[in-house]
Amino acid sequence: MPSGSNSPFIEEENDQLEKDLKNKVGLLKKVTIDIGHEVREQNKLLKEMDDDFDKSTGFLKSTMARVKKIAKSGHFYIYIYLLLFAAFVFFVIWLIMKTR
């Protein structure tokens, strides 16, 4: 059995350890909440990107359908338009990359 003279010191030490543990639990709770907020924000951004990709896919499909239709017509000037369009797309991509 511990002696009575050490009891206040042990209680004081336990109180300090309890206080430290409460502080650590509070910090852990704050970090967990911050992670939750960040995850929600990232999920929102991913959904927006997914929607943008879906729109782009639809646009590209319709463009490719038009290109195939033009290619079947057999006119030479159509290939020139296609080449100019591709050059324009690469130019726009280059401008976007340059501004970042």
Backbone as XML, in Angstrom:
<?xml version="1.0"?>
<chain id="A" units="angstrom">
  <residue number="1" name="MET">
    <atom name="N" x="0.829" y="-1.183" z="0.000"/>
    <atom name="CA" x="0.000" y="0.000" z="0.000"/>
    <atom name="C" x="0.874" y="1.246" z="0.000"/>
  </residue>
  <residue number="2" name="PRO">
    <atom name="N" x="0.520" y="2.197" z="-0.822"/>
    <atom name="CA" x="1.315" y="3.416" z="-0.835"/>
    <atom name="C" x="1.098" y="4.205" z="0.445"/>
  </residue>
  <residue number="3" name="SER">
    <atom name="N" x="2.107" y="4.907" z="0.784"/>
    <atom name="CA" x="1.992" y="5.714" z="1.995"/>
    <atom name="C" x="1.135" y="6.937" z="1.723"/>
  </residue>
  <residue number="4" name="GLY">
    <atom name="N" x="0.550" y="7.497" z="2.751"/>
    <atom name="CA" x="-0.344" y="8.638" z="2.622"/>
    <atom name="C" x="0.354" y="9.901" z="2.186"/>
  </residue>
  <residue number="5" name="SER">
    <atom name="N" x="1.643" y="10.011" z="2.404"/>
    <atom name="CA" x="2.362" y="11.234" z="2.049"/>
    <atom name="C" x="2.563" y="11.381" z="0.545"/>
  </residue>
  <residue number="6" name="ASN">
    <atom name="N" x="2.588" y="10.275" z="-0.207"/>
    <atom name="CA" x="2.761" y="10.329" z="-1.660"/>
    <atom name="C" x="1.447" y="10.557" z="-2.388"/>
  </residue>
  <residue number="7" name="SER">
    <atom name="N" x="0.341" y="10.358" z="-1.715"/>
    <atom name="CA" x="-0.974" y="10.442" z="-2.349"/>
    <atom name="C" x="-1.244" y="11.793" z="-3.014"/>
  </residue>
  <residue number="8" name="PRO">
    <atom name="N" x="-0.983" y="12.941" z="-2.389"/>
    <atom name="CA" x="-1.232" y="14.221" z="-3.069"/>
    <atom name="C" x="-0.375" y="14.401" z="-4.317"/>
  </residue>
  <residue number="9" name="PHE">
    <atom name="N" x="0.853" y="13.912" z="-4.281"/>
    <atom name="CA" x="1.731" y="14.031" z="-5.451"/>
    <atom name="C" x="1.218" y="13.169" z="-6.602"/>
  </residue>
  <residue number="10" name="ILE">
    <atom name="N" x="0.760" y="11.981" z="-6.267"/>
    <atom name="CA" x="0.227" y="11.079" z="-7.297"/>
    <atom name="C" x="-1.042" y="11.660" z="-7.899"/>
  </residue>
  <residue number="11" name="GLU">
    <atom name="N" x="-1.921" y="12.213" z="-7.045"/>
    <atom name="CA" x="-3.154" y="12.833" z="-7.548"/>
    <atom name="C" x="-2.831" y="14.037" z="-8.427"/>
  </residue>
  <residue number="12" name="GLU">
    <atom name="N" x="-1.860" y="14.816" z="-8.013"/>
    <atom name="CA" x="-1.448" y="15.984" z="-8.796"/>
    <atom name="C" x="-0.898" y="15.552" z="-10.155"/>
  </residue>
  <residue number="13" name="GLU">
    <atom name="N" x="-0.092" y="14.505" z="-10.142"/>
    <atom name="CA" x="0.465" y="13.979" z="-11.394"/>
    <atom name="C" x="-0.647" y="13.425" z="-12.285"/>
  </residue>
  <residue number="14" name="ASN">
    <atom name="N" x="-1.599" y="12.712" z="-11.692"/>
    <atom name="CA" x="-2.735" y="12.184" z="-12.459"/>
    <atom name="C" x="-3.576" y="13.308" z="-13.048"/>
  </residue>
  <residue number="15" name="ASP">
    <atom name="N" x="-3.793" y="14.363" z="-12.262"/>
    <atom name="CA" x="-4.551" y="15.511" z="-12.762"/>
    <atom name="C" x="-3.846" y="16.158" z="-13.951"/>
  </residue>
  <residue number="16" name="GLN">
    <atom name="N" x="-2.522" y="16.286" z="-13.845"/>
    <atom name="CA" x="-1.749" y="16.870" z="-14.951"/>
    <atom name="C" x="-1.812" y="15.978" z="-16.187"/>
  </residue>
  <residue number="17" name="LEU">
    <atom name="N" x="-1.674" y="14.666" z="-15.992"/>
    <atom name="CA" x="-1.758" y="13.730" z="-17.118"/>
    <atom name="C" x="-3.143" y="13.753" z="-17.748"/>
  </residue>
  <residue number="18" name="GLU">
    <atom name="N" x="-4.169" y="13.873" z="-16.914"/>
    <atom name="CA" x="-5.542" y="13.954" z="-17.425"/>
    <atom name="C" x="-5.722" y="15.224" z="-18.256"/>
  </residue>
  <residue number="19" name="LYS">
    <atom name="N" x="-5.186" y="16.334" z="-17.775"/>
    <atom name="CA" x="-5.276" y="17.604" z="-18.493"/>
    <atom name="C" x="-4.548" y="17.512" z="-19.842"/>
  </residue>
  <residue number="20" name="ASP">
    <atom name="N" x="-3.366" y="16.897" z="-19.827"/>
    <atom name="CA" x="-2.606" y="16.719" z="-21.071"/>
    <atom name="C" x="-3.375" y="15.853" z="-22.061"/>
  </residue>
  <residue number="21" name="LEU">
    <atom name="N" x="-3.985" y="14.789" z="-21.539"/>
    <atom name="CA" x="-4.759" y="13.892" z="-22.399"/>
    <atom name="C" x="-5.962" y="14.615" z="-22.999"/>
  </residue>
  <residue number="22" name="LYS">
    <atom name="N" x="-6.636" y="15.441" z="-22.203"/>
    <atom name="CA" x="-7.777" y="16.214" z="-22.714"/>
    <atom name="C" x="-7.326" y="17.163" z="-23.822"/>
  </residue>
  <residue number="23" name="ASN">
    <atom name="N" x="-6.171" y="17.796" z="-23.633"/>
    <atom name="CA" x="-5.644" y="18.701" z="-24.661"/>
    <atom name="C" x="-5.348" y="17.951" z="-25.956"/>
  </residue>
  <residue number="24" name="LYS">
    <atom name="N" x="-4.742" y="16.776" z="-25.814"/>
    <atom name="CA" x="-4.419" y="15.981" z="-27.001"/>
    <atom name="C" x="-5.678" y="15.501" z="-27.707"/>
  </residue>
  <residue number="25" name="VAL">
    <atom name="N" x="-6.688" y="15.098" z="-26.942"/>
    <atom name="CA" x="-7.956" y="14.668" z="-27.539"/>
    <atom name="C" x="-8.617" y="15.843" z="-28.253"/>
  </residue>
  <residue number="26" name="GLY">
    <atom name="N" x="-8.549" y="17.027" z="-27.646"/>
    <atom name="CA" x="-9.112" y="18.221" z="-28.284"/>
    <atom name="C" x="-8.416" y="18.541" z="-29.597"/>
  </residue>
  <residue number="27" name="LEU">
    <atom name="N" x="-7.088" y="18.444" z="-29.603"/>
    <atom name="CA" x="-6.335" y="18.689" z="-30.836"/>
    <atom name="C" x="-6.666" y="17.647" z="-31.901"/>
  </residue>
  <residue number="28" name="LEU">
    <atom name="N" x="-6.778" y="16.395" z="-31.469"/>
    <atom name="CA" x="-7.119" y="15.325" z="-32.405"/>
    <atom name="C" x="-8.504" y="15.547" z="-33.008"/>
  </residue>
  <residue number="29" name="LYS">
    <atom name="N" x="-9.442" y="16.002" z="-32.184"/>
    <atom name="CA" x="-10.793" y="16.291" z="-32.675"/>
    <atom name="C" x="-10.752" y="17.420" z="-33.704"/>
  </residue>
  <residue number="30" name="LYS">
    <atom name="N" x="-9.972" y="18.465" z="-33.416"/>
    <atom name="CA" x="-9.864" y="19.593" z="-34.348"/>
    <atom name="C" x="-9.262" y="19.139" z="-35.676"/>
  </residue>
  <residue number="31" name="VAL">
    <atom name="N" x="-8.202" y="18.332" z="-35.615"/>
    <atom name="CA" x="-7.568" y="17.834" z="-36.841"/>
    <atom name="C" x="-8.556" y="16.975" z="-37.630"/>
  </residue>
  <residue number="32" name="THR">
    <atom name="N" x="-9.311" y="16.138" z="-36.931"/>
    <atom name="CA" x="-10.291" y="15.280" z="-37.597"/>
    <atom name="C" x="-11.368" y="16.109" z="-38.283"/>
  </residue>
  <residue number="33" name="ILE">
    <atom name="N" x="-11.846" y="17.141" z="-37.623"/>
    <atom name="CA" x="-12.858" y="18.022" z="-38.223"/>
    <atom name="C" x="-12.279" y="18.733" z="-39.443"/>
  </residue>
  <residue number="34" name="ASP">
    <atom name="N" x="-11.038" y="19.222" z="-39.328"/>
    <atom name="CA" x="-10.389" y="19.888" z="-40.467"/>
    <atom name="C" x="-10.226" y="18.935" z="-41.648"/>
  </residue>
  <residue number="35" name="ILE">
    <atom name="N" x="-9.867" y="17.688" z="-41.366"/>
    <atom name="CA" x="-9.736" y="16.692" z="-42.439"/>
    <atom name="C" x="-11.086" y="16.466" z="-43.102"/>
  </residue>
  <residue number="36" name="GLY">
    <atom name="N" x="-12.146" y="16.386" z="-42.301"/>
    <atom name="CA" x="-13.489" y="16.207" z="-42.856"/>
    <atom name="C" x="-13.879" y="17.347" z="-43.782"/>
  </residue>
  <residue number="37" name="HIS">
    <atom name="N" x="-13.595" y="18.585" z="-43.360"/>
    <atom name="CA" x="-13.893" y="19.747" z="-44.213"/>
    <atom name="C" x="-13.095" y="19.687" z="-45.514"/>
  </residue>
  <residue number="38" name="GLU">
    <atom name="N" x="-11.828" y="19.331" z="-45.406"/>
    <atom name="CA" x="-10.971" y="19.250" z="-46.598"/>
    <atom name="C" x="-11.460" y="18.167" z="-47.552"/>
  </residue>
  <residue number="39" name="VAL">
    <atom name="N" x="-11.861" y="17.027" z="-47.009"/>
    <atom name="CA" x="-12.364" y="15.935" z="-47.850"/>
    <atom name="C" x="-13.632" y="16.372" z="-48.583"/>
  </residue>
  <residue number="40" name="ARG">
    <atom name="N" x="-14.536" y="17.056" z="-47.872"/>
    <atom name="CA" x="-15.761" y="17.532" z="-48.531"/>
    <atom name="C" x="-15.438" y="18.510" z="-49.660"/>
  </residue>
  <residue number="41" name="GLU">
    <atom name="N" x="-14.501" y="19.415" z="-49.402"/>
    <atom name="CA" x="-14.113" y="20.403" z="-50.422"/>
    <atom name="C" x="-13.479" y="19.719" z="-51.632"/>
  </residue>
  <residue number="42" name="GLN">
    <atom name="N" x="-12.608" y="18.754" z="-51.386"/>
    <atom name="CA" x="-11.963" y="18.036" z="-52.490"/>
    <atom name="C" x="-12.981" y="17.223" z="-53.287"/>
  </residue>
  <residue number="43" name="ASN">
    <atom name="N" x="-13.948" y="16.606" z="-52.602"/>
    <atom name="CA" x="-14.993" y="15.860" z="-53.304"/>
    <atom name="C" x="-15.825" y="16.785" z="-54.186"/>
  </residue>
  <residue number="44" name="LYS">
    <atom name="N" x="-16.100" y="17.987" z="-53.690"/>
    <atom name="CA" x="-16.849" y="18.970" z="-54.478"/>
    <atom name="C" x="-16.063" y="19.345" z="-55.742"/>
  </residue>
  <residue number="45" name="LEU">
    <atom name="N" x="-14.768" y="19.590" z="-55.586"/>
    <atom name="CA" x="-13.935" y="19.937" z="-56.742"/>
    <atom name="C" x="-13.852" y="18.781" z="-57.739"/>
  </residue>
  <residue number="46" name="LEU">
    <atom name="N" x="-13.744" y="17.551" z="-57.222"/>
    <atom name="CA" x="-13.696" y="16.387" z="-58.114"/>
    <atom name="C" x="-14.994" y="16.233" z="-58.890"/>
  </residue>
  <residue number="47" name="LYS">
    <atom name="N" x="-16.128" y="16.491" z="-58.243"/>
    <atom name="CA" x="-17.414" y="16.395" z="-58.938"/>
    <atom name="C" x="-17.499" y="17.452" z="-60.041"/>
  </residue>
  <residue number="48" name="GLU">
    <atom name="N" x="-17.041" y="18.660" z="-59.740"/>
    <atom name="CA" x="-17.040" y="19.713" z="-60.759"/>
    <atom name="C" x="-16.154" y="19.320" z="-61.943"/>
  </residue>
  <residue number="49" name="MET">
    <atom name="N" x="-14.990" y="18.745" z="-61.653"/>
    <atom name="CA" x="-14.103" y="18.299" z="-62.734"/>
    <atom name="C" x="-14.757" y="17.196" z="-63.552"/>
  </residue>
  <residue number="50" name="ASP">
    <atom name="N" x="-15.430" y="16.274" z="-62.874"/>
    <atom name="CA" x="-16.109" y="15.184" z="-63.565"/>
    <atom name="C" x="-17.190" y="15.734" z="-64.493"/>
  </residue>
  <residue number="51" name="ASP">
    <atom name="N" x="-17.947" y="16.719" z="-64.011"/>
    <atom name="CA" x="-18.974" y="17.338" z="-64.851"/>
    <atom name="C" x="-18.348" y="18.027" z="-66.063"/>
  </residue>
  <residue number="52" name="ASP">
    <atom name="N" x="-17.238" y="18.721" z="-65.840"/>
    <atom name="CA" x="-16.551" y="19.385" z="-66.954"/>
    <atom name="C" x="-16.052" y="18.375" z="-67.984"/>
  </residue>
  <residue number="53" name="PHE">
    <atom name="N" x="-15.511" y="17.251" z="-67.515"/>
    <atom name="CA" x="-15.042" y="16.215" z="-68.441"/>
    <atom name="C" x="-16.208" y="15.608" z="-69.217"/>
  </residue>
  <residue number="54" name="ASP">
    <atom name="N" x="-17.344" y="15.426" z="-68.550"/>
    <atom name="CA" x="-18.516" y="14.903" z="-69.254"/>
    <atom name="C" x="-18.959" y="15.859" z="-70.360"/>
  </residue>
  <residue number="55" name="LYS">
    <atom name="N" x="-18.955" y="17.156" z="-70.067"/>
    <atom name="CA" x="-19.322" y="18.143" z="-71.084"/>
    <atom name="C" x="-18.333" y="18.110" z="-72.248"/>
  </residue>
  <residue number="56" name="SER">
    <atom name="N" x="-17.047" y="18.024" z="-71.913"/>
    <atom name="CA" x="-16.020" y="17.988" z="-72.957"/>
    <atom name="C" x="-16.150" y="16.742" z="-73.818"/>
  </residue>
  <residue number="57" name="THR">
    <atom name="N" x="-16.468" y="15.622" z="-73.185"/>
    <atom name="CA" x="-16.631" y="14.376" z="-73.932"/>
    <atom name="C" x="-17.773" y="14.496" z="-74.926"/>
  </residue>
  <residue number="58" name="GLY">
    <atom name="N" x="-18.888" y="15.070" z="-74.487"/>
    <atom name="CA" x="-20.018" y="15.267" z="-75.398"/>
    <atom name="C" x="-19.654" y="16.172" z="-76.557"/>
  </residue>
  <residue number="59" name="PHE">
    <atom name="N" x="-18.930" y="17.239" z="-76.266"/>
    <atom name="CA" x="-18.508" y="18.161" z="-77.313"/>
    <atom name="C" x="-17.580" y="17.468" z="-78.307"/>
  </residue>
  <residue number="60" name="LEU">
    <atom name="N" x="-16.634" y="16.688" z="-77.790"/>
    <atom name="CA" x="-15.700" y="15.986" z="-78.673"/>
    <atom name="C" x="-16.407" y="14.938" z="-79.526"/>
  </residue>
  <residue number="61" name="LYS">
    <atom name="N" x="-17.388" y="14.246" z="-78.961"/>
    <atom name="CA" x="-18.124" y="13.243" z="-79.736"/>
    <atom name="C" x="-18.865" y="13.897" z="-80.893"/>
  </residue>
  <residue number="62" name="SER">
    <atom name="N" x="-19.521" y="15.024" z="-80.619"/>
    <atom name="CA" x="-20.245" y="15.692" z="-81.702"/>
    <atom name="C" x="-19.272" y="16.237" z="-82.750"/>
  </residue>
  <residue number="63" name="THR">
    <atom name="N" x="-18.128" y="16.736" z="-82.310"/>
    <atom name="CA" x="-17.125" y="17.235" z="-83.247"/>
    <atom name="C" x="-16.578" y="16.104" z="-84.108"/>
  </residue>
  <residue number="64" name="MET">
    <atom name="N" x="-16.296" y="14.968" z="-83.488"/>
    <atom name="CA" x="-15.779" y="13.825" z="-84.248"/>
    <atom name="C" x="-16.818" y="13.307" z="-85.241"/>
  </residue>
  <residue number="65" name="ALA">
    <atom name="N" x="-18.084" y="13.352" z="-84.859"/>
    <atom name="CA" x="-19.133" y="12.928" z="-85.790"/>
    <atom name="C" x="-19.144" y="13.842" z="-87.015"/>
  </residue>
  <residue number="66" name="ARG">
    <atom name="N" x="-18.993" y="15.141" z="-86.787"/>
    <atom name="CA" x="-18.944" y="16.080" z="-87.910"/>
    <atom name="C" x="-17.705" y="15.854" z="-88.772"/>
  </residue>
  <residue number="67" name="VAL">
    <atom name="N" x="-16.574" y="15.574" z="-88.121"/>
    <atom name="CA" x="-15.334" y="15.323" z="-88.868"/>
    <atom name="C" x="-15.488" y="14.080" z="-89.738"/>
  </residue>
  <residue number="68" name="LYS">
    <atom name="N" x="-16.087" y="13.027" z="-89.195"/>
    <atom name="CA" x="-16.303" y="11.806" z="-89.980"/>
    <atom name="C" x="-17.228" y="12.075" z="-91.160"/>
  </residue>
  <residue number="69" name="LYS">
    <atom name="N" x="-18.253" y="12.870" z="-90.916"/>
    <atom name="CA" x="-19.188" y="13.210" z="-91.994"/>
    <atom name="C" x="-18.465" y="13.989" z="-93.091"/>
  </residue>
  <residue number="70" name="ILE">
    <atom name="N" x="-17.635" y="14.923" z="-92.681"/>
    <atom name="CA" x="-16.873" y="15.720" z="-93.643"/>
    <atom name="C" x="-15.882" y="14.838" z="-94.400"/>
  </residue>
  <residue number="71" name="ALA">
    <atom name="N" x="-15.233" y="13.920" z="-93.679"/>
    <atom name="CA" x="-14.239" y="13.052" z="-94.312"/>
    <atom name="C" x="-14.879" y="12.157" z="-95.370"/>
  </residue>
  <residue number="72" name="LYS">
    <atom name="N" x="-16.113" y="11.749" z="-95.141"/>
    <atom name="CA" x="-16.794" y="10.881" z="-96.101"/>
    <atom name="C" x="-17.198" y="11.628" z="-97.368"/>
  </residue>
  <residue number="73" name="SER">
    <atom name="N" x="-17.310" y="12.946" z="-97.273"/>
    <atom name="CA" x="-17.735" y="13.714" z="-98.443"/>
    <atom name="C" x="-16.645" y="13.769" z="-99.516"/>
  </residue>
  <residue number="74" name="GLY">
    <atom name="N" x="-15.378" y="13.608" z="-99.124"/>
    <atom name="CA" x="-14.294" y="13.503" z="-100.093"/>
    <atom name="C" x="-13.769" y="14.818" z="-100.628"/>
  </residue>
  <residue number="75" name="HIS">
    <atom name="N" x="-14.131" y="15.934" z="-100.048"/>
    <atom name="CA" x="-13.636" y="17.225" z="-100.530"/>
    <atom name="C" x="-12.301" y="17.550" z="-99.871"/>
  </residue>
  <residue number="76" name="PHE">
    <atom name="N" x="-11.368" y="18.045" z="-100.693"/>
    <atom name="CA" x="-10.014" y="18.307" z="-100.215"/>
    <atom name="C" x="-9.966" y="19.474" z="-99.231"/>
  </residue>
  <residue number="77" name="TYR">
    <atom name="N" x="-10.756" y="20.511" z="-99.469"/>
    <atom name="CA" x="-10.691" y="21.693" z="-98.613"/>
    <atom name="C" x="-11.116" y="21.370" z="-97.175"/>
  </residue>
  <residue number="78" name="ILE">
    <atom name="N" x="-11.843" y="20.315" z="-96.991"/>
    <atom name="CA" x="-12.259" y="19.905" z="-95.652"/>
    <atom name="C" x="-11.038" y="19.525" z="-94.811"/>
  </residue>
  <residue number="79" name="TYR">
    <atom name="N" x="-10.075" y="18.877" z="-95.440"/>
    <atom name="CA" x="-8.864" y="18.489" z="-94.716"/>
    <atom name="C" x="-8.067" y="19.716" z="-94.286"/>
  </residue>
  <residue number="80" name="ILE">
    <atom name="N" x="-8.107" y="20.740" z="-95.086"/>
    <atom name="CA" x="-7.430" y="21.986" z="-94.717"/>
    <atom name="C" x="-8.103" y="22.601" z="-93.497"/>
  </residue>
  <residue number="81" name="TYR">
    <atom name="N" x="-9.450" y="22.605" z="-93.474"/>
    <atom name="CA" x="-10.178" y="23.110" z="-92.312"/>
    <atom name="C" x="-9.849" y="22.293" z="-91.058"/>
  </residue>
  <residue number="82" name="LEU">
    <atom name="N" x="-9.762" y="21.004" z="-91.228"/>
    <atom name="CA" x="-9.435" y="20.129" z="-90.104"/>
    <atom name="C" x="-8.036" y="20.436" z="-89.570"/>
  </residue>
  <residue number="83" name="LEU">
    <atom name="N" x="-7.091" y="20.621" z="-90.465"/>
    <atom name="CA" x="-5.731" y="20.953" z="-90.067"/>
    <atom name="C" x="-5.692" y="22.304" z="-89.349"/>
  </residue>
  <residue number="84" name="LEU">
    <atom name="N" x="-6.411" y="23.286" z="-89.868"/>
    <atom name="CA" x="-6.463" y="24.599" z="-89.221"/>
    <atom name="C" x="-7.116" y="24.512" z="-87.840"/>
  </residue>
  <residue number="85" name="PHE">
    <atom name="N" x="-8.166" y="23.713" z="-87.741"/>
    <atom name="CA" x="-8.829" y="23.532" z="-86.451"/>
    <atom name="C" x="-7.872" y="22.910" z="-85.432"/>
  </residue>
  <residue number="86" name="ALA">
    <atom name="N" x="-7.138" y="21.882" z="-85.845"/>
    <atom name="CA" x="-6.183" y="21.229" z="-84.943"/>
    <atom name="C" x="-5.098" y="22.218" z="-84.514"/>
  </residue>
  <residue number="87" name="ALA">
    <atom name="N" x="-4.618" y="23.027" z="-85.447"/>
    <atom name="CA" x="-3.600" y="24.025" z="-85.115"/>
    <atom name="C" x="-4.158" y="25.042" z="-84.120"/>
  </residue>
  <residue number="88" name="PHE">
    <atom name="N" x="-5.415" y="25.442" z="-84.321"/>
    <atom name="CA" x="-6.059" y="26.382" z="-83.405"/>
    <atom name="C" x="-6.176" y="25.786" z="-82.001"/>
  </residue>
  <residue number="89" name="VAL">
    <atom name="N" x="-6.573" y="24.530" z="-81.912"/>
    <atom name="CA" x="-6.709" y="23.866" z="-80.608"/>
    <atom name="C" x="-5.358" y="23.815" z="-79.906"/>
  </residue>
  <residue number="90" name="PHE">
    <atom name="N" x="-4.318" y="23.438" z="-80.610"/>
    <atom name="CA" x="-2.991" y="23.394" z="-80.000"/>
    <atom name="C" x="-2.522" y="24.784" z="-79.575"/>
  </residue>
  <residue number="91" name="PHE">
    <atom name="N" x="-2.858" y="25.800" z="-80.357"/>
    <atom name="CA" x="-2.506" y="27.168" z="-79.999"/>
    <atom name="C" x="-3.213" y="27.593" z="-78.716"/>
  </residue>
  <residue number="92" name="VAL">
    <atom name="N" x="-4.494" y="27.281" z="-78.598"/>
    <atom name="CA" x="-5.247" y="27.629" z="-77.388"/>
    <atom name="C" x="-4.671" y="26.898" z="-76.178"/>
  </residue>
  <residue number="93" name="ILE">
    <atom name="N" x="-4.359" y="25.638" z="-76.330"/>
    <atom name="CA" x="-3.758" y="24.876" z="-75.227"/>
    <atom name="C" x="-2.415" y="25.491" z="-74.840"/>
  </residue>
  <residue number="94" name="TRP">
    <atom name="N" x="-1.629" y="25.886" z="-75.829"/>
    <atom name="CA" x="-0.341" y="26.511" z="-75.561"/>
    <atom name="C" x="-0.527" y="27.820" z="-74.784"/>
  </residue>
  <residue number="95" name="LEU">
    <atom name="N" x="-1.524" y="28.623" z="-75.176"/>
    <atom name="CA" x="-1.792" y="29.877" z="-74.470"/>
    <atom name="C" x="-2.194" y="29.617" z="-73.020"/>
  </residue>
  <residue number="96" name="ILE">
    <atom name="N" x="-3.027" y="28.625" z="-72.818"/>
    <atom name="CA" x="-3.466" y="28.302" z="-71.458"/>
    <atom name="C" x="-2.277" y="27.864" z="-70.610"/>
  </residue>
  <residue number="97" name="MET">
    <atom name="N" x="-1.432" y="27.025" z="-71.173"/>
    <atom name="CA" x="-0.263" y="26.539" z="-70.435"/>
    <atom name="C" x="0.714" y="27.685" z="-70.144"/>
  </residue>
  <residue number="98" name="LYS">
    <atom name="N" x="0.824" y="28.623" z="-71.071"/>
    <atom name="CA" x="1.759" y="29.731" z="-70.913"/>
    <atom name="C" x="1.296" y="30.689" z="-69.809"/>
  </residue>
  <residue number="99" name="THR">
    <atom name="N" x="-0.010" y="30.888" z="-69.668"/>
    <atom name="CA" x="-0.523" y="31.836" z="-68.684"/>
    <atom name="C" x="-0.479" y="31.294" z="-67.268"/>
  </residue>
  <residue number="100" name="ARG">
    <atom name="N" x="-0.310" y="30.012" z="-67.108"/>
    <atom name="CA" x="-0.265" y="29.440" z="-65.749"/>
    <atom name="C" x="1.069" y="29.576" z="-65.193"/>
  </residue>
</chain>
